[in-house]
Each structure stands twice: as C-alpha cells, then as structure tokens.
C-alpha cells in the first residue's frame, strides 16, 4: 500500500517595515517542517489524517510524542517541535500535491 505524500510545516507572519513606495506589511516565513512522508526522526508529526466531509469542510489531524526514546543513545528526549507549536502560528499542510 502506497503512503500518502504530505508535508506539515509551521509558519509565522513577520512584519516588514515600509520601504519607498511599499507600505509596512506582513509576510509569511517558514519556521520548520514538523512532519512529512519522508521524515524518519522520532520527533516528527505522526499518523496524519485528512478528512473531507460532504459539507465541504476539511479536517486535518496528527499526533506528536511529548518525549521519545533514542535507541542509538539509549536516552529519552523531549520533542523539540512542541515548543514551536504556539498560538497564532500557522500550521500548513501540503497533502498529495
């Protein structure tokens, strides 16, 4: 069974000061990719699920570990991506192109 292609990324709006004729405005800046079908790290977003309801509403969910065990070092680590998930930050999903 082929896995779905996806990328889950975090974005912030960064204020760009006025310059010449261009007024001050916000531009999106990619912070990090926290999950994709090609990532192999233990701290990635796992079990992505995209649901398209009959009323046209789309729902996307995923799971992340708070801590993970690295089998190479034998130690437990906190997931560094969790600190990036804050209010007002955008989560974007590229699902099957």
C-alpha positions as CSV (number, residue, x, y, z in Angstrom):
1,X,0.0,0.0,0.0
2,X,1.4,3.4,-1.0
3,X,1.6,6.0,1.6
4,X,0.1,9.5,1.0
5,X,2.6,12.3,0.3
6,X,2.4,15.1,2.8
7,X,4.3,17.9,4.5
8,X,3.3,19.6,7.7
9,X,5.1,22.9,8.3
10,X,4.9,25.8,10.7
11,X,4.7,29.5,9.5
12,X,4.9,32.9,11.2
13,X,3.8,36.3,10.0
14,X,6.8,38.6,10.0
15,X,6.4,42.4,9.9
16,X,8.3,44.1,7.0
17,X,8.9,47.8,7.5
18,X,7.9,50.4,4.9
19,X,10.4,50.9,2.2
20,X,10.0,53.6,-0.5
21,X,6.5,53.3,-2.0
22,X,5.8,49.9,-0.3
23,X,3.9,50.3,3.0
24,X,4.7,48.2,6.0
25,X,3.2,44.7,5.7
26,X,3.3,41.2,6.9
27,X,5.0,38.3,5.0
28,X,4.9,34.6,5.9
29,X,8.1,32.9,6.9
30,X,8.5,29.1,7.2
31,X,9.7,28.2,10.7
32,X,10.1,24.4,10.4
33,X,8.8,21.2,8.8
34,X,7.5,19.1,11.6
35,X,6.4,16.1,9.6
36,X,6.4,14.6,6.2
37,X,6.2,11.2,4.5
38,X,10.0,11.2,4.1
39,X,11.0,12.2,7.6
40,X,12.4,9.4,9.8
41,X,13.1,11.2,13.1
42,X,11.2,10.2,16.2
43,X,10.0,13.7,17.0
44,X,8.1,14.2,13.7
45,X,4.3,14.5,13.4
46,X,2.8,11.0,13.0
47,X,-0.5,9.5,11.9
48,X,-1.7,12.3,9.7
49,X,-5.3,12.1,8.8
50,X,-7.0,14.3,6.2
51,X,-10.8,14.1,6.1
52,X,-13.0,15.9,3.5
53,X,-16.6,16.0,4.8
54,X,-19.6,16.0,2.4
55,X,-20.5,19.6,3.6
56,X,-17.1,20.8,2.2
57,X,-15.3,21.1,5.5
58,X,-11.8,19.8,5.6
59,X,-10.2,18.4,8.8
60,X,-6.6,17.5,9.3
61,X,-5.2,15.9,12.5
62,X,-1.9,14.5,13.5
63,X,-0.1,13.2,16.6
64,X,3.2,14.0,18.2
65,X,5.2,12.4,21.0
66,X,6.0,14.6,24.1
67,X,9.1,12.5,24.7
68,X,10.8,9.9,22.6
69,X,13.4,7.2,23.2
70,X,16.5,7.2,21.0
71,X,17.6,3.6,20.5
72,X,21.1,4.6,19.4
73,X,22.0,6.6,22.6
74,X,19.5,4.8,24.9
75,X,18.3,8.2,26.3
76,X,14.9,9.8,26.4
77,X,14.4,13.3,24.9
78,X,11.7,16.0,24.9
79,X,10.3,16.7,21.5
80,X,11.9,20.0,20.3
81,X,9.0,20.7,17.8
82,X,6.5,21.1,20.7
83,X,7.9,24.4,21.7
84,X,7.3,25.7,18.2
85,X,3.5,25.0,18.4
86,X,2.2,28.2,19.9
87,X,-0.9,30.3,19.5
88,X,-1.2,32.5,16.4
89,X,1.3,30.3,14.4
90,X,0.1,28.8,11.2
91,X,0.2,25.1,10.5
92,X,0.2,24.4,6.8
93,X,-0.3,21.1,5.1
94,X,0.7,20.1,1.6
95,X,-1.3,16.9,1.1
96,X,-0.8,14.8,-2.1
97,X,0.5,17.8,-4.1
